[in-house]
Amino acid sequence: MAIYDDLPPYLLGFPGELRDQLVAAVLSGAKTTTTGLLEEYEREGEPLPEPGDRAVLVDSAERPLAVLELTEVRVLRLAEVDLRHALDEGEGYASVAEWRTSHEGFWHSPVLRAAMGDPHFTVGDDTLVVTERFRLLPEDDGDGAGA
């Protein structure tokens, strides 16, 4: 699968059941947005993604499955996440409150706190998050040829 060679992996959640569910939602077209913590980018010294960036969606076994292209990236307060974004996460949320409860459960989990290096890490209204909107590229458009 040479078209994936020069692209970074697009990782959703941690490997396991959650990642595989999220990947399935992307592949079905139900999931077109995701949310991360700005602090994760800062701690890892990673630049923020930008619209037009492409990456390879991988499953829990890190097998390349598809190419995604970012169409929108926003940094905003957790309290500013809107209903459109929450619905487009494709996980069946009916409200922003439901979306937030689910995400807080993930961000307050022992595995995320361990990854953050802070056993007491918490989020609140003013926590900065990175929201990403993406599109699944057709297989013949994943190598960036002609882009």
N, CA, C and O atoms as a GROMACS GRO file, in nm:
protein
  588
    1MET      N    1   0.083  -0.119   0.000
    1MET     CA    2   0.000   0.000   0.000
    1MET      C    3   0.087   0.124   0.000
    1MET      O    4   0.094   0.196   0.099
    2ALA      N    5   0.152   0.148  -0.108
    2ALA     CA    6   0.250   0.255  -0.119
    2ALA      C    7   0.188   0.393  -0.098
    2ALA      O    8   0.260   0.485  -0.058
    3ILE      N    9   0.059   0.411  -0.124
    3ILE     CA   10   0.002   0.545  -0.112
    3ILE      C   11   0.007   0.595   0.032
    3ILE      O   12  -0.009   0.715   0.056
    4TYR      N   13   0.028   0.506   0.128
    4TYR     CA   14   0.029   0.546   0.267
    4TYR      C   15   0.170   0.577   0.320
    4TYR      O   16   0.184   0.629   0.430
    5ASP      N   17   0.272   0.546   0.242
    5ASP     CA   18   0.409   0.552   0.292
    5ASP      C   19   0.452   0.686   0.350
    5ASP      O   20   0.523   0.688   0.451
    6ASP      N   21   0.413   0.794   0.290
    6ASP     CA   22   0.463   0.924   0.333
    6ASP      C   23   0.367   0.999   0.425
    6ASP      O   24   0.390   1.116   0.455
    7LEU      N   25   0.261   0.934   0.469
    7LEU     CA   26   0.162   1.000   0.552
    7LEU      C   27   0.170   0.954   0.697
    7LEU      O   28   0.195   0.836   0.723
    8PRO      N   29   0.149   1.046   0.791
    8PRO     CA   30   0.149   1.006   0.932
    8PRO      C   31   0.022   0.928   0.966
    8PRO      O   32  -0.078   0.940   0.896
    9PRO      N   33   0.026   0.850   1.073
    9PRO     CA   34  -0.095   0.777   1.114
    9PRO      C   35  -0.196   0.872   1.179
    9PRO      O   36  -0.159   0.970   1.243
   10TYR      N   37  -0.323   0.841   1.161
   10TYR     CA   38  -0.431   0.913   1.227
   10TYR      C   39  -0.486   0.819   1.333
   10TYR      O   40  -0.552   0.720   1.302
   11LEU      N   41  -0.457   0.851   1.458
   11LEU     CA   42  -0.491   0.763   1.570
   11LEU      C   43  -0.612   0.816   1.644
   11LEU      O   44  -0.613   0.931   1.689
   12LEU      N   45  -0.713   0.735   1.656
   12LEU     CA   46  -0.832   0.769   1.732
   12LEU      C   47  -0.832   0.689   1.862
   12LEU      O   48  -0.825   0.566   1.859
   13GLY      N   49  -0.839   0.758   1.974
   13GLY     CA   50  -0.839   0.689   2.102
   13GLY      C   51  -0.714   0.606   2.120
   13GLY      O   52  -0.612   0.629   2.055
   14PHE      N   53  -0.722   0.509   2.210
   14PHE     CA   54  -0.613   0.415   2.234
   14PHE      C   55  -0.647   0.284   2.166
   14PHE      O   56  -0.765   0.254   2.145
   15PRO      N   57  -0.547   0.204   2.130
   15PRO     CA   58  -0.576   0.075   2.066
   15PRO      C   59  -0.672  -0.009   2.151
   15PRO      O   60  -0.664  -0.010   2.274
   16GLY      N   61  -0.762  -0.077   2.083
   16GLY     CA   62  -0.859  -0.161   2.152
   16GLY      C   63  -0.999  -0.136   2.099
   16GLY      O   64  -1.017  -0.083   1.990
   17GLU      N   65  -1.095  -0.174   2.178
   17GLU     CA   66  -1.235  -0.168   2.135
   17GLU      C   67  -1.279  -0.027   2.096
   17GLU      O   68  -1.346  -0.010   1.994
   18LEU      N   69  -1.241   0.074   2.175
   18LEU     CA   70  -1.282   0.210   2.143
   18LEU      C   71  -1.227   0.253   2.008
   18LEU      O   72  -1.301   0.306   1.925
   19ARG      N   73  -1.097   0.233   1.984
   19ARG     CA   74  -1.040   0.274   1.855
   19ARG      C   75  -1.111   0.204   1.741
   19ARG      O   76  -1.145   0.267   1.640
   20ASP      N   77  -1.134   0.076   1.756
   20ASP     CA   78  -1.197   0.002   1.647
   20ASP      C   79  -1.340   0.050   1.620
   20ASP      O   80  -1.384   0.051   1.505
   21GLN      N   81  -1.412   0.089   1.725
   21GLN     CA   82  -1.545   0.145   1.706
   21GLN      C   83  -1.538   0.279   1.634
   21GLN      O   84  -1.618   0.307   1.545
   22LEU      N   85  -1.443   0.361   1.674
   22LEU     CA   86  -1.428   0.492   1.612
   22LEU      C   87  -1.387   0.479   1.465
   22LEU      O   88  -1.438   0.551   1.379
   23VAL      N   89  -1.296   0.389   1.437
   23VAL     CA   90  -1.252   0.365   1.299
   23VAL      C   91  -1.370   0.318   1.214
   23VAL      O   92  -1.389   0.364   1.102
   24ALA      N   93  -1.449   0.227   1.267
   24ALA     CA   94  -1.566   0.178   1.194
   24ALA      C   95  -1.663   0.292   1.164
   24ALA      O   96  -1.721   0.298   1.056
   25ALA      N   97  -1.679   0.384   1.260
   25ALA     CA   98  -1.768   0.499   1.239
   25ALA      C   99  -1.713   0.590   1.128
   25ALA      O  100  -1.790   0.643   1.048
   26VAL      N  101  -1.581   0.608   1.123
   26VAL     CA  102  -1.522   0.688   1.016
   26VAL      C  103  -1.545   0.619   0.881
   26VAL      O  104  -1.591   0.682   0.786
   27LEU      N  105  -1.515   0.492   0.875
   27LEU     CA  106  -1.527   0.419   0.748
   27LEU      C  107  -1.671   0.413   0.698
   27LEU      O  108  -1.694   0.407   0.577
   28SER      N  109  -1.767   0.415   0.789
   28SER     CA  110  -1.909   0.413   0.750
   28SER      C  111  -1.958   0.550   0.706
   28SER      O  112  -2.066   0.562   0.647
   29GLY      N  113  -1.880   0.655   0.736
   29GLY     CA  114  -1.921   0.791   0.705
   29GLY      C  115  -1.994   0.860   0.818
   29GLY      O  116  -2.028   0.978   0.806
   30ALA      N  117  -2.019   0.790   0.927
   30ALA     CA  118  -2.092   0.848   1.040
   30ALA      C  119  -2.006   0.948   1.118
   30ALA      O  120  -2.058   1.047   1.169
   31LYS      N  121  -1.877   0.924   1.126
   31LYS     CA  122  -1.787   1.008   1.204
   31LYS      C  123  -1.705   1.096   1.111
   31LYS      O  124  -1.627   1.046   1.030
   32THR      N  125  -1.724   1.229   1.124
   32THR     CA  126  -1.649   1.323   1.041
   32THR      C  127  -1.579   1.429   1.125
   32THR      O  128  -1.519   1.522   1.071
   33THR      N  129  -1.586   1.416   1.258
   33THR     CA  130  -1.515   1.506   1.348
   33THR      C  131  -1.456   1.428   1.463
   33THR      O  132  -1.496   1.315   1.491
   34THR      N  133  -1.360   1.490   1.529
   34THR     CA  134  -1.302   1.434   1.650
   34THR      C  135  -1.249   1.549   1.735
   34THR      O  136  -1.236   1.662   1.687
   35THR      N  137  -1.219   1.519   1.860
   35THR     CA  138  -1.174   1.622   1.953
   35THR      C  139  -1.057   1.571   2.034
   35THR      O  140  -1.059   1.458   2.084
   36GLY      N  141  -0.956   1.653   2.048
   36GLY     CA  142  -0.841   1.622   2.132
   36GLY      C  143  -0.813   1.738   2.226
   36GLY      O  144  -0.873   1.845   2.215
   37LEU      N  145  -0.722   1.715   2.316
   37LEU     CA  146  -0.684   1.817   2.412
   37LEU      C  147  -0.563   1.895   2.360
   37LEU      O  148  -0.465   1.834   2.318
   38LEU      N  149  -0.569   2.026   2.364
   38LEU     CA  150  -0.454   2.107   2.325
   38LEU      C  151  -0.332   2.070   2.408
   38LEU      O  152  -0.220   2.067   2.358
   39GLU      N  153  -0.355   2.042   2.535
   39GLU     CA  154  -0.244   2.008   2.625
   39GLU      C  155  -0.168   1.884   2.577
   39GLU      O  156  -0.047   1.875   2.599
   40GLU      N  157  -0.235   1.790   2.513
   40GLU     CA  158  -0.165   1.672   2.461
   40GLU      C  159  -0.065   1.712   2.353
   40GLU      O  160   0.047   1.662   2.350
   41TYR      N  161  -0.105   1.802   2.265
   41TYR     CA  162  -0.014   1.850   2.160
   41TYR      C  163   0.106   1.920   2.224
   41TYR      O  164   0.221   1.898   2.185
   42GLU      N  165   0.078   2.005   2.323
   42GLU     CA  166   0.184   2.081   2.388
   42GLU      C  167   0.281   1.989   2.462
   42GLU      O  168   0.402   2.008   2.453
   43ARG      N  169   0.230   1.892   2.534
   43ARG     CA  170   0.316   1.800   2.610
   43ARG      C  171   0.404   1.716   2.517
   43ARG      O  172   0.518   1.684   2.551
   44GLU      N  173   0.350   1.680   2.401
   44GLU     CA  174   0.425   1.597   2.307
   44GLU      C  175   0.508   1.680   2.209
   44GLU      O  176   0.581   1.624   2.127
   45GLY      N  177   0.496   1.813   2.217
   45GLY     CA  178   0.571   1.900   2.129
   45GLY      C  179   0.531   1.886   1.982
   45GLY      O  180   0.612   1.908   1.892
   46GLU      N  181   0.406   1.850   1.960
   46GLU     CA  182   0.356   1.831   1.823
   46GLU      C  183   0.289   1.959   1.774
   46GLU      O  184   0.218   2.026   1.849
   47PRO      N  185   0.312   1.993   1.647
   47PRO     CA  186   0.240   2.108   1.592
   47PRO      C  187   0.092   2.074   1.576
   47PRO      O  188   0.055   1.958   1.560
   48LEU      N  189   0.010   2.176   1.582
   48LEU     CA  190  -0.132   2.154   1.560
   48LEU      C  191  -0.157   2.116   1.415
   48LEU      O  192  -0.088   2.164   1.325
   49PRO      N  193  -0.254   2.030   1.393
   49PRO     CA  194  -0.288   1.996   1.254
   49PRO      C  195  -0.347   2.119   1.185
   49PRO      O  196  -0.392   2.213   1.250
   50GLU      N  197  -0.346   2.115   1.053
   50GLU     CA  198  -0.400   2.225   0.973
   50GLU      C  199  -0.492   2.171   0.865
   50GLU      O  200  -0.474   2.058   0.819
   51PRO      N  201  -0.590   2.251   0.823
   51PRO     CA  202  -0.673   2.207   0.711
   51PRO      C  203  -0.585   2.174   0.591
   51PRO      O  204  -0.488   2.244   0.562
   52GLY      N  205  -0.620   2.066   0.523
   52GLY     CA  206  -0.540   2.019   0.410
   52GLY      C  207  -0.443   1.908   0.447
   52GLY      O  208  -0.397   1.834   0.360
   53ASP      N  209  -0.411   1.896   0.577
   53ASP     CA  210  -0.324   1.786   0.620
   53ASP      C  211  -0.392   1.654   0.589
   53ASP      O  212  -0.513   1.641   0.600
   54ARG      N  213  -0.312   1.557   0.549
   54ARG     CA  214  -0.362   1.422   0.523
   54ARG      C  215  -0.291   1.324   0.615
   54ARG      O  216  -0.175   1.344   0.651
   55ALA      N  217  -0.362   1.220   0.652
   55ALA     CA  218  -0.306   1.117   0.740
   55ALA      C  219  -0.375   0.984   0.710
   55ALA      O  220  -0.482   0.980   0.649
   56VAL      N  221  -0.311   0.877   0.753
   56VAL     CA  222  -0.364   0.742   0.731
   56VAL      C  223  -0.438   0.696   0.854
   56VAL      O  224  -0.381   0.686   0.963
   57LEU      N  225  -0.566   0.667   0.839
   57LEU     CA  226  -0.646   0.610   0.946
   57LEU      C  227  -0.598   0.468   0.971
   57LEU      O  228  -0.591   0.387   0.878
   58VAL      N  229  -0.566   0.438   1.097
   58VAL     CA  230  -0.519   0.303   1.131
   58VAL      C  231  -0.608   0.242   1.238
   58VAL      O  232  -0.669   0.313   1.319
   59ASP      N  233  -0.614   0.109   1.238
   59ASP     CA  234  -0.693   0.038   1.338
   59ASP      C  235  -0.604   0.005   1.458
   59ASP      O  236  -0.491   0.052   1.467
   60SER      N  237  -0.655  -0.076   1.548
   60SER     CA  238  -0.580  -0.111   1.670
   60SER      C  239  -0.453  -0.188   1.642
   60SER      O  240  -0.359  -0.184   1.722
   61ALA      N  241  -0.448  -0.258   1.531
   61ALA     CA  242  -0.327  -0.330   1.491
   61ALA      C  243  -0.233  -0.241   1.409
   61ALA      O  244  -0.132  -0.287   1.357
   62GLU      N  245  -0.269  -0.112   1.398
   62GLU     CA  246  -0.195  -0.013   1.322
   62GLU      C  247  -0.186  -0.046   1.173
   62GLU      O  248  -0.090  -0.009   1.105
   63ARG      N  249  -0.288  -0.116   1.124
   63ARG     CA  250  -0.299  -0.142   0.980
   63ARG      C  251  -0.357  -0.018   0.913
   63ARG      O  252  -0.456   0.037   0.962
   64PRO      N  253  -0.298   0.026   0.802
   64PRO     CA  254  -0.354   0.141   0.730
   64PRO      C  255  -0.484   0.102   0.661
   64PRO      O  256  -0.492  -0.001   0.594
   65LEU      N  257  -0.586   0.186   0.678
   65LEU     CA  258  -0.718   0.154   0.623
   65LEU      C  259  -0.767   0.255   0.521
   65LEU      O  260  -0.833   0.217   0.424
   66ALA      N  261  -0.735   0.380   0.541
   66ALA     CA  262  -0.787   0.485   0.453
   66ALA      C  263  -0.709   0.613   0.476
   66ALA      O  264  -0.639   0.628   0.576
   67VAL      N  265  -0.723   0.705   0.382
   67VAL     CA  266  -0.660   0.836   0.396
   67VAL      C  267  -0.767   0.939   0.431
   67VAL      O  268  -0.873   0.944   0.368
   68LEU      N  269  -0.737   1.019   0.532
   68LEU     CA  270  -0.825   1.128   0.572
   68LEU      C  271  -0.759   1.261   0.540
   68LEU      O  272  -0.636   1.274   0.544
   69GLU      N  273  -0.841   1.359   0.508
   69GLU     CA  274  -0.792   1.495   0.487
   69GLU      C  275  -0.866   1.588   0.582
   69GLU      O  276  -0.989   1.586   0.586
   70LEU      N  277  -0.793   1.667   0.657
   70LEU     CA  278  -0.855   1.762   0.747
   70LEU      C  279  -0.914   1.877   0.667
   70LEU      O  280  -0.850   1.931   0.577
   71THR      N  281  -1.036   1.914   0.701
   71THR     CA  282  -1.103   2.025   0.633
   71THR      C  283  -1.122   2.144   0.726
   71THR      O  284  -1.145   2.256   0.679
   72GLU      N  285  -1.113   2.121   0.856
   72GLU     CA  286  -1.129   2.230   0.953
   72GLU      C  287  -1.060   2.190   1.082
   72GLU      O  288  -1.070   2.076   1.127
   73VAL      N  289  -0.991   2.286   1.143
   73VAL     CA  290  -0.928   2.267   1.274
   73VAL      C  291  -0.959   2.392   1.355
   73VAL      O  292  -0.934   2.504   1.311
   74ARG      N  293  -1.011   2.371   1.475
   74ARG     CA  294  -1.041   2.483   1.564
   74ARG      C  295  -0.985   2.455   1.702
   74ARG      O  296  -0.988   2.341   1.749
   75VAL      N  297  -0.934   2.558   1.767
   75VAL     CA  298  -0.896   2.550   1.908
   75VAL      C  299  -0.998   2.635   1.982
   75VAL      O  300  -1.014   2.754   1.954
   76LEU      N  301  -1.067   2.572   2.077
   76LEU     CA  302  -1.168   2.645   2.152
   76LEU      C  303  -1.181   2.589   2.292
   76LEU      O  304  -1.129   2.482   2.323
   77ARG      N  305  -1.251   2.663   2.374
   77ARG     CA  306  -1.278   2.618   2.511
   77ARG      C  307  -1.374   2.500   2.504
   77ARG      O  308  -1.461   2.494   2.417
   78LEU      N  309  -1.359   2.408   2.596
   78LEU     CA  310  -1.448   2.292   2.600
   78LEU      C  311  -1.594   2.336   2.604
   78LEU      O  312  -1.680   2.274   2.541
   79ALA      N  313  -1.623   2.442   2.676
   79ALA     CA  314  -1.761   2.492   2.687
   79ALA      C  315  -1.815   2.546   2.555
   79ALA      O  316  -1.935   2.568   2.543
   80GLU      N  317  -1.728   2.568   2.455
   80GLU     CA  318  -1.771   2.624   2.327
   80GLU      C  319  -1.799   2.519   2.220
   80GLU      O  320  -1.839   2.554   2.109
   81VAL      N  321  -1.779   2.392   2.250
   81VAL     CA  322  -1.808   2.288   2.151
   81VAL      C  323  -1.957   2.290   2.122
   81VAL      O  324  -2.039   2.290   2.213
   82ASP      N  325  -1.990   2.291   1.993
   82ASP     CA  326  -2.129   2.306   1.953
   82ASP      C  327  -2.194   2.172   1.917
   82ASP      O  328  -2.128   2.070   1.904
   83LEU      N  329  -2.326   2.177   1.901
   83LEU     CA  330  -2.404   2.057   1.874
   83LEU      C  331  -2.364   1.994   1.741
   83LEU      O  332  -2.356   1.871   1.731
   84ARG      N  333  -2.338   2.074   1.640
   84ARG     CA  334  -2.299   2.018   1.510
   84ARG      C  335  -2.175   1.930   1.524
   84ARG      O  336  -2.170   1.819   1.472
   85HIS      N  337  -2.075   1.981   1.596
   85HIS     CA  338  -1.954   1.902   1.615
   85HIS      C  339  -1.985   1.773   1.691
   85HIS      O  340  -1.941   1.665   1.652
   86ALA      N  341  -2.061   1.785   1.798
   86ALA     CA  342  -2.093   1.667   1.879
   86ALA      C  343  -2.166   1.561   1.798
   86ALA      O  344  -2.135   1.443   1.807
   87LEU      N  345  -2.263   1.603   1.718
   87LEU     CA  346  -2.337   1.507   1.634
   87LEU      C  347  -2.247   1.443   1.530
   87LEU      O  348  -2.256   1.323   1.504
   88ASP      N  349  -2.158   1.524   1.470
   88ASP     CA  350  -2.071   1.474   1.364
   88ASP      C  351  -1.960   1.383   1.415
   88ASP      O  352  -1.887   1.325   1.335
   89GLU      N  353  -1.946   1.370   1.547
   89GLU     CA  354  -1.850   1.273   1.599
   89GLU      C  355  -1.898   1.130   1.571
   89GLU      O  356  -1.820   1.034   1.583
   90GLY      N  357  -2.025   1.116   1.533
   90GLY     CA  358  -2.075   0.988   1.484
   90GLY      C  359  -2.086   0.878   1.586
   90GLY      O  360  -2.085   0.759   1.552
   91GLU      N  361  -2.096   0.917   1.711
   91GLU     CA  362  -2.104   0.816   1.818
   91GLU      C  363  -2.241   0.811   1.882
   91GLU      O  364  -2.259   0.751   1.989
   92GLY      N  365  -2.340   0.874   1.817
   92GLY     CA  366  -2.477   0.865   1.864
   92GLY      C  367  -2.516   0.967   1.969
   92GLY      O  368  -2.619   0.951   2.034
   93TYR      N  369  -2.437   1.071   1.986
   93TYR     CA  370  -2.473   1.173   2.085
   93TYR      C  371  -2.595   1.250   2.038
   93TYR      O  372  -2.609   1.281   1.919
   94ALA      N  373  -2.685   1.281   2.133
   94ALA     CA  374  -2.804   1.357   2.100
   94ALA      C  375  -2.793   1.502   2.148
   94ALA      O  376  -2.876   1.585   2.112
   95SER      N  377  -2.691   1.531   2.228
   95SER     CA  378  -2.675   1.667   2.282
   95SER      C  379  -2.527   1.692   2.311
   95SER      O  380  -2.447   1.599   2.318
   96VAL      N  381  -2.495   1.818   2.329
   96VAL     CA  382  -2.358   1.854   2.367
   96VAL      C  383  -2.329   1.800   2.507
   96VAL      O  384  -2.218   1.754   2.534
   97ALA      N  385  -2.427   1.804   2.595
   97ALA     CA  386  -2.407   1.753   2.731
   97ALA      C  387  -2.371   1.604   2.730
   97ALA      O  388  -2.282   1.561   2.803
   98GLU      N  389  -2.439   1.528   2.647
   98GLU     CA  390  -2.409   1.385   2.634
   98GLU      C  391  -2.268   1.364   2.578
   98GLU      O  392  -2.193   1.280   2.627
   99TRP      N  393  -2.233   1.440   2.475
   99TRP     CA  394  -2.100   1.434   2.416
   99TRP      C  395  -1.994   1.465   2.521
   99TRP      O  396  -1.894   1.395   2.534
  100ARG      N  397  -2.019   1.572   2.598
  100ARG     CA  398  -1.921   1.614   2.698
  100ARG      C  399  -1.905   1.510   2.808
  100ARG      O  400  -1.792   1.481   2.849
  101THR      N  401  -2.012   1.453   2.855
  101THR     CA  402  -2.003   1.350   2.959
  101THR      C  403  -1.918   1.233   2.911
  101THR      O  404  -1.833   1.183   2.985
  102SER      N  405  -1.941   1.190   2.789
  102SER     CA  406  -1.863   1.080   2.734
  102SER      C  407  -1.715   1.117   2.723
  102SER      O  408  -1.628   1.038   2.761
  103HIS      N  409  -1.686   1.235   2.671
  103HIS     CA  410  -1.547   1.277   2.655
  103HIS      C  411  -1.477   1.298   2.789
  103HIS      O  412  -1.360   1.263   2.805
  104GLU      N  413  -1.549   1.355   2.885
  104GLU     CA  414  -1.489   1.371   3.018
  104GLU      C  415  -1.455   1.235   3.078
  104GLU      O  416  -1.353   1.220   3.145
  105GLY      N  417  -1.541   1.136   3.055
  105GLY     CA  418  -1.512   1.001   3.104
  105GLY      C  419  -1.382   0.948   3.045
  105GLY      O  420  -1.302   0.886   3.116
  106PHE      N  421  -1.359   0.974   2.916
  106PHE     CA  422  -1.234   0.932   2.852
  106PHE      C  423  -1.116   1.013   2.906
  106PHE      O  424  -1.013   0.956   2.941
  107TRP      N  425  -1.132   1.146   2.912
  107TRP     CA  426  -1.021   1.231   2.954
  107TRP      C  427  -0.987   1.214   3.102
  107TRP      O  428  -0.876   1.247   3.143
  108HIS      N  429  -1.080   1.165   3.181
  108HIS     CA  430  -1.054   1.143   3.324
  108HIS      C  431  -1.019   0.997   3.352
  108HIS      O  432  -1.005   0.959   3.468
  109SER      N  433  -1.006   0.916   3.249
  109SER     CA  434  -0.976   0.774   3.268
  109SER      C  435  -0.831   0.754   3.312
  109SER      O  436  -0.745   0.836   3.282
  110PRO      N  437  -0.806   0.644   3.382
  110PRO     CA  438  -0.668   0.616   3.424
  110PRO      C  439  -0.569   0.608   3.308
  110PRO      O  440  -0.455   0.651   3.321
  111VAL      N  441  -0.611   0.552   3.194
  111VAL     CA  442  -0.519   0.538   3.081
  111VAL      C  443  -0.482   0.674   3.022
  111VAL      O  444  -0.366   0.696   2.986
  112LEU      N  445  -0.578   0.766   3.012
  112LEU     CA  446  -0.546   0.899   2.961
  112LEU      C  447  -0.463   0.977   3.062
  112LEU      O  448  -0.367   1.045   3.026
  113ARG      N  449  -0.500   0.967   3.188
  113ARG     CA  450  -0.423   1.036   3.292
  113ARG      C  451  -0.279   0.986   3.294
  113ARG      O  452  -0.186   1.064   3.314
  114ALA      N  453  -0.260   0.856   3.274
  114ALA     CA  454  -0.124   0.801   3.268
  114ALA      C  455  -0.050   0.857   3.147
  114ALA      O  456   0.068   0.893   3.157
  115ALA      N  457  -0.118   0.864   3.033
  115ALA     CA  458  -0.055   0.918   2.912
  115ALA      C  459  -0.019   1.066   2.931
  115ALA      O  460   0.080   1.113   2.875
  116MET      N  461  -0.098   1.138   3.008
  116MET     CA  462  -0.072   1.279   3.035
  116MET      C  463   0.035   1.296   3.143
  116MET      O  464   0.088   1.405   3.161
  117GLY      N  465   0.065   1.188   3.216
  117GLY     CA  466   0.163   1.197   3.323
  117GLY      C  467   0.110   1.268   3.446
  117GLY      O  468   0.187   1.322   3.525
  118ASP      N  469  -0.022   1.267   3.463
  118ASP     CA  470  -0.086   1.337   3.574
  118ASP      C  471  -0.205   1.254   3.623
  118ASP      O  472  -0.310   1.254   3.559
  119PRO      N  473  -0.189   1.185   3.736
  119PRO     CA  474  -0.298   1.099   3.786
  119PRO      C  475  -0.422   1.175   3.830
  119PRO      O  476  -0.526   1.115   3.856
  120HIS      N  477  -0.412   1.308   3.838
  120HIS     CA  478  -0.526   1.389   3.882
  120HIS      C  479  -0.576   1.482   3.772
  120HIS      O  480  -0.650   1.577   3.800
  121PHE      N  481  -0.536   1.457   3.648
  121PHE     CA  482  -0.573   1.544   3.537
  121PHE      C  483  -0.724   1.552   3.524
  121PHE      O  484  -0.794   1.450   3.528
  122THR      N  485  -0.776   1.675   3.508
  122THR     CA  486  -0.919   1.695   3.485
  122THR      C  487  -0.937   1.806   3.380
  122THR      O  488  -0.847   1.886   3.355
  123VAL      N  489  -1.054   1.807   3.322
  123VAL     CA  490  -1.091   1.912   3.227
  123VAL      C  491  -1.207   1.992   3.285
  123VAL      O  492  -1.280   1.944   3.372
  124GLY      N  493  -1.223   2.113   3.236
  124GLY     CA  494  -1.333   2.199   3.276
  124GLY      C  495  -1.374   2.288   3.160
  124GLY      O  496  -1.321   2.274   3.050
  125ASP      N  497  -1.466   2.379   3.184
  125ASP     CA  498  -1.517   2.467   3.079
  125ASP      C  499  -1.407   2.539   3.003
  125ASP      O  500  -1.419   2.559   2.882
  126ASP      N  501  -1.300   2.578   3.070
  126ASP     CA  502  -1.195   2.657   3.007
  126ASP      C  503  -1.082   2.574   2.947
  126ASP      O  504  -0.988   2.630   2.891
  127THR      N  505  -1.090   2.442   2.957
  127THR     CA  506  -0.989   2.356   2.896
  127THR      C  507  -0.993   2.376   2.745
  127THR      O  508  -1.100   2.373   2.684
  128LEU      N  509  -0.876   2.397   2.685
  128LEU     CA  510  -0.870   2.416   2.540
  128LEU      C  511  -0.865   2.281   2.470
  128LEU      O  512  -0.786   2.193   2.503
  129VAL      N  513  -0.953   2.268   2.371
  129VAL     CA  514  -0.960   2.146   2.292
  129VAL      C  515  -0.934   2.180   2.145
  129VAL      O  516  -0.952   2.293   2.102
  130VAL      N  517  -0.892   2.079   2.072
  130VAL     CA  518  -0.868   2.091   1.929
  130VAL      C  519  -0.976   2.007   1.860
  130VAL      O  520  -0.979   1.885   1.873
  131THR      N  521  -1.063   2.074   1.788
  131THR     CA  522  -1.166   2.002   1.714
  131THR      C  523  -1.122   1.992   1.568
  131THR      O  524  -1.073   2.088   1.509
  132GLU      N  525  -1.139   1.874   1.513
  132GLU     CA  526  -1.098   1.849   1.376
  132GLU      C  527  -1.218   1.795   1.297
  132GLU      O  528  -1.293   1.711   1.345
  133ARG      N  529  -1.232   1.847   1.177
  133ARG     CA  530  -1.330   1.795   1.083
  133ARG      C  531  -1.249   1.736   0.968
  133ARG      O  532  -1.151   1.795   0.923
  134PHE      N  533  -1.290   1.620   0.921
  134PHE     CA  534  -1.213   1.553   0.816
  134PHE      C  535  -1.305   1.489   0.715
  134PHE      O  536  -1.426   1.473   0.737
  135ARG      N  537  -1.245   1.452   0.604
  135ARG     CA  538  -1.318   1.377   0.503
  135ARG      C  539  -1.236   1.256   0.464
  135ARG      O  540  -1.112   1.259   0.464
  136LEU      N  541  -1.305   1.151   0.431
  136LEU     CA  542  -1.244   1.027   0.385
  136LEU      C  543  -1.215   1.044   0.236
  136LEU      O  544  -1.306   1.073   0.158
  137LEU      N  545  -1.090   1.025   0.197
  137LEU     CA  546  -1.055   1.041   0.057
  137LEU      C  547  -1.079   0.912  -0.020
  137LEU      O  548  -1.064   0.802   0.035
  138PRO      N  549  -1.117   0.924  -0.146
  138PRO     CA  550  -1.127   0.803  -0.229
  138PRO      C  551  -0.991   0.738  -0.238
  138PRO      O  552  -0.889   0.806  -0.230
  139GLU      N  553  -0.987   0.607  -0.255
  139GLU     CA  554  -0.860   0.534  -0.257
  139GLU      C  555  -0.763   0.588  -0.359
  139GLU      O  556  -0.642   0.589  -0.334
  140ASP      N  557  -0.811   0.633  -0.474
  140ASP     CA  558  -0.720   0.679  -0.577
  140ASP      C  559  -0.673   0.824  -0.556
  140ASP      O  560  -0.602   0.879  -0.640
  141ASP      N  561  -0.714   0.886  -0.442
  141ASP     CA  562  -0.674   1.024  -0.416
  141ASP      C  563  -0.588   1.035  -0.291
  141ASP      O  564  -0.566   1.146  -0.242
  142GLY      N  565  -0.540   0.925  -0.239
  142GLY     CA  566  -0.469   0.927  -0.111
  142GLY      C  567  -0.323   0.959  -0.117
  142GLY      O  568  -0.262   0.984  -0.014
  143ASP      N  569  -0.263   0.959  -0.237
  143ASP     CA  570  -0.118   0.978  -0.242
  143ASP      C  571  -0.078   1.122  -0.265
  143ASP      O  572   0.041   1.153  -0.270
  144GLY      N  573  -0.174   1.209  -0.278
  144GLY     CA  574  -0.143   1.350  -0.295
  144GLY      C  575  -0.102   1.383  -0.437
  144GLY      O  576  -0.067   1.498  -0.463
  145ALA      N  577  -0.105   1.288  -0.529
  145ALA     CA  578  -0.068   1.315  -0.668
  145ALA      C  579  -0.161   1.421  -0.725
  145ALA      O  580  -0.283   1.411  -0.714
  146GLY      N  581  -0.103   1.518  -0.783
  146GLY     CA  582  -0.181   1.625  -0.845
  146GLY      C  583  -0.235   1.724  -0.744
  146GLY      O  584  -0.306   1.817  -0.783
  147ALA      N  585  -0.203   1.708  -0.618
  147ALA     CA  586  -0.255   1.801  -0.517
  147ALA      C  587  -0.164   1.920  -0.502
  147ALA      O  588  -0.191   2.009  -0.421
   0.00000   0.00000   0.00000
